[in-house]
Amino acid sequence: MELHPVASVNIRAIGYDHDSQRLVVQFHSGRQYAYADVPPEVHEAFLEAKSMGIFFVREIRGKYDTEKL
């Protein structure tokens, strides 16, 4: 899965696999995490969010099974 840079204070890049519904988030700190079973509409809303950091905290962190990469 390819990660795509995003304009965010906290998040460097994200990637999404539609088949597995796996979301990968890479932070500016270098940490990278994968989130399982993230619906496509959540991924799209994440990309369109005014603040990706706030959206991440409210809609993704702690809501999906997470794997540190």
Residue, then its C-alpha position, 0 to 999 in steps of 0.5 A: m500500500e502506498l502512503h500519500p502525504v497530507a497537509s496536517v500538523n500531526i499526520r505526515a501521510i495516510g494510505y488505504d486499501h479498499d479491499s481489506q479496508r485497512l487504513v495506515v496513518q504515519f505521524h510526523s514523529g515517524r510512528q506508523y499505525a494500521y487500523a482494521d476494518v475502516p469503512p471507505e466512507v470514514h477514509e473519505a471523510f478523513l481525507e476531506a476533514k478540515s482538521m485531520g488531527i481532530f478527525f483522527v482523534r474523534e473518529i479513528r483512534g480507539k475505534y478500530d483494531t490497531e497495529k503498530l507498524 
